[in-house]
Amino acid sequence: MSRLTMTPFLRNVLRVDAVLSGLTALALIADAEPLAAWTGLPPAVLTVLGAALLPWTALLAWLAGRTVVASAVVGAVVALNFVWVLDCAMAAFGTFGSPLGLGTAMLAVQAVGTFVIAELEWVAMRRAGRTSPAHGARAFAG
């Protein structure tokens, strides 16, 4: 398995992703009811999405603290971010319900913001130095 040496650029992009994901999680969990009223999105869905972002945030923060990571793990982060972009775009167009104007705007901002983060992670991953597979289990030890 190919490994990546963590660069400052990759580390910082993962940290930004972690911070923004964490803030989004807290907002969705703490303010699900008011957000539901403003956006037209179901409060239960907002709460579940917020709760799902908590382990995601922890993973991103943990990865950002490593010195060497498996390239497949960072690739999965990028891919899942692009899936989130697609989900937000589909939701904005009413695929999963009928969001109000503010809900559509919130989903569009999420889609664009996550796209930028995913693209930066992809570029950072491509620029990161690869190490030999000889590092074995130390890939996550950092």
NUVOPA-77322 format. One record per atom (N, C-alpha, C, CB): x, z, y; residue in one letter. Coordinates in steps of 0.05 Angstrom, whole numbers, plus 5000, padded with zeros to 4 digits. Each point is the difference from the previous one (the first is absolute). Last residue first. Glycine has a CB too. Layout:
N
XZYA;...
***
This chain:
142
504952595159G;500750005028G;502050205006G;495649855010G;498949864909A;501150265005A;500950045029A;501450014953A;494949204998F;498150165016F;501250275008F;496349774977F;508749614971A;498849835019A;498150155018A;500349634968A;505150664954R;500650105027R;498649845021R;504350164984R;495749654920A;498050205009A;500550105028A;499450134952A;506349045029G;498150114981G;498050195012G;503449964966G;504849505063H;499250255012H;497850144983H;501149825045H;502649304937A;501550234989A;499250275012A;503849684992A;493249405034P;498250174983P;501550244988P;497449594989P;505850005106S;500049934972S;498150174984S;504749855004S;493449945100T;502150144985T;499749924970T;500150395033T;496949195072R;499450054971R;502450134987R;496849614999R;499850385109G;502049944980G;499250074972G;503450075034G;489949645048A;501350244988A;502049904979A;495950295009A;498049125039R;502650055012R;501650234988R;498049835042R;493149944929R;501749764995R;502850045012R;495949715000R;497650955016M;500750004971M;501949774994M;495550214989M;500949855098A;501950214995A;500950014971A;497950265037A;495249144986V;502549915012V;502250214995V;497549755036V;493950484935W;501049784985W;502749905011W;495349864989W;500150815058E;501150104975E;501249784983E;496650375002E;499049385077L;502550135006L;501350124975L;498250105046L;493349524944E;501949795006E;502850125007E;496349705016E;496550894972A;500749874974A;502149795004A;495450094983A;501050315095I;501650204985I;501049874973I;497450395021I;496549115031V;502650025014V;501950184984V;497849925045V;493450024925F;501449754995F;502850015013F;495649754998F;498550955018T;501250024973T;501549744993T;496250314986T;499249715096G;502150205000G;501450024973G;497650255035G;494849194974V;502349895015V;502350204999V;496849755030V;495250534929A;501049774986A;502549895014A;495449894985A;499950835056Q;501350084975Q;501349774986Q;496750374995Q;498049445079V;502550135009V;501650094975V;497950155044V;493649514940A;501849785009A;502750125009A;496049725014A;497250884963L;501049864976L;501949785007L;495750114976L;499950345094M;501950184987M;501249874975M;497350395017M;496049135030A;502550025015A;502050184987A;497549925042A;494050034920T;501449744997T;502650005015T;495649774995T;498950975017G;501049994972G;501649754995G;496250284986G;499349815096L;502450174999L;501250014972L;498150275038L;493849244972G;502149885016G;502650174999G;496549805029G;497550384888L;499349965027L;502449885015L;496650384999L;501849504893P;501250165021P;498949925028P;504250054972P;492549854925S;499549885026S;501150175023S;495849794981S;507350024910G;498050145015G;499549865026G;501250444979G;505449274959F;499450254987F;497850165015F;504750014983F;498349125048T;500049974971T;499150264985T;503749665005T;497650095094G;497650094988G;499849984970G;497949885041G;509549945025F;498149784999F;497450074984F;503949695004F;503250935004A;499349935028A;498049785001A;504550145014A;499250114903A;498150205009A;499149935029A;502150354970A;504749124992M;497449954986M;497950205010M;502549824960M;506150315073A;498949755010A;497349934987A;504749835009A;500250914958C;499050055028C;498749755012C;503650355006C;500549564909D;497650174998D;498850065028D;501950214959D;506349325037L;497849844990L;497550164998L;503249724974L;504550755049V;499449805021V;497649844992V;504849985014V;498850594922W;498450155020W;499249825023W;502550424987W;503249224948V;497350034989V;498250155020V;501950004953V;507149925069F;498749745003F;497150014988F;504549775000F;500950984987N;499449985029N;498549745005N;504050295012N;499449844902L;497650175005L;499250005029L;501350284961L;506749265016A;497649874988A;497550165005A;502949804965A;505350585062V;499449775016V;497449864990V;505049945010V;498450764939V;499050115025V;499149775018V;503050404996V;501349384924A;497250094995A;498850115026A;501150104952A;508049665050G;498349764998G;497150074995G;503949764982G;502350935016V;499649915028V;498349755000V;504550205014V;497850104902V;498350215013V;499549925029V;501850364970V;504149124978A;497349954992A;498150205013A;501749834957A;507750245054S;498949795017S;497049954993S;504649795005S;500451164984A;499549764984A;498649795018A;499650274957A;507050445088V;497349984989V;499849754983V;498050255039V;509350485019V;499749764983V;497250014987V;505149984991V;496850675071T;502249835008T;500049744984T;502750415012T;488750265020R;501849934979R;502449845011R;496250004967R;495750315082G;502150204998G;502149934978G;496850335016G;495249155001A;501749995024A;502350194999A;496049865026A;497450164905L;501749764998L;501949985024L;496449764975L;497150925027W;502050054979W;502049774998W;496750294975W;495949615082A;502050205011A;502250054980A;496350215028A;496649254943L;501649865021L;502150195012L;496149715010L;497850664928L;501849814987L;501849865020L;496649934964L;496650635069A;502150164987A;502049814986A;496850394993A;495649225044T;501750115021T;502450154988T;496050035031T;497449704910W;501449765010W;502050085022W;496049714990W;497950934976P;502349964982P;501649755008P;497450214964P;495149965092L;501850235000L;502349964980L;496250295013L;496349095000L;502449965017L;501950234999L;497349715029L;494150314928A;501849824986A;502649955015A;496049784979A;497150735062A;501250154978A;502049834984A;495850284998A;499249295069G;501850195012G;501550174979G;497150025040G;496049404932L;502349855010L;502250185012L;497049615008L;494850794968V;501549924976V;502549835007V;495750004974V;498450245096T;501350244989T;501749934976T;496250285016T;498549045021L;502250075019L;501550244989L;497449825039L;494949924915V;502149804996V;502450075018V;496649654989V;495750875020A;501350064974A;502349804995A;495650184983A;498949705095P;501950225002P;501450074974P;497150185036P;499448824992P;499050244987P;502150235002P;497249724969P;502049525107L;501150014973L;499150274988L;504149715013L;494349995078G;498149894982G;501050004971G;498349735037G;505750615050T;501049754988T;497949874982T;504550185002T;494250665047W;501149815019W;500649724988W;501950385025W;495150364922A;497949945020A;500949785019A;498450484996A;507849854940A;497949854987A;497849925020A;500950254957A;506050325072L;501049724997L;497949834986L;504650174997L;493550755013P;499949865026P;501049714997P;500750435024P;499850084895E;497249975010E;499949865028E;498950424975E;509749774985A;498549804985A;497249965011A;502650114960A;506050425065D;497949905018D;498249794986D;503050095039D;504450384917A;499050205019A;497649905016A;504650185003A;499849234934I;499050244986I;498650195020I;503649964965I;500649265068L;497849924982L;498750244987L;502249564992L;505650565061A;497749935017A;497649934982A;503149835035A;505050364922L;498950245012L;497649935017L;504650205001L;500049084960A;498850174980A;498750245012A;503449854967A;501749605089T;497549874992T;498550174980T;502049545009T;506650735014L;498150045023L;497349884994L;503950005032L;502949854905G;499250295001G;498050055022G;504550124981G;499349025013S;498250054978S;499050294999S;502449644974S;504250135090L;497449875006L;498050044978L;502449665028L;506350674956V;498750145023V;497349885007V;504650115018V;500649464915A;499150264992A;498650155022A;503850014968A;500149165053D;497749964982D;498950274991D;501949564984D;506150465064V;497749935017V;497549964984V;503249785033V;504650374918R;499250245015R;497649955018R;504750174998R;499449104958L;498550174981L;499050265013L;502749814962L;502849635088V;497449874996V;498350164981V;502149555009V;506750755006N;498350045024N;497349874996N;504150025028N;502549864904R;499250285002R;498050055023R;504550134980R;499549025011L;498050044979L;498950295001L;502249654971L;504850145089F;497649845007F;497850054979F;503049655021F;505650754965P;498550135022P;497449855007P;504350175018P;499049714883T;501249945026T;498450165021T;501749544985T;499950534902M;498350055023M;501649955026M;497350344974M;504249184931T;501250215015T;498350035026T;504749924981T;491849694922L;500649955029L;501350255011L;496149685004L;502649844891R;499950235018R;500649915028R;501350324963R;495249244934S;501549975025S;499550245018S;499849504996S;499850454895M;498350005023M;501850005025M;496350244975M;
***
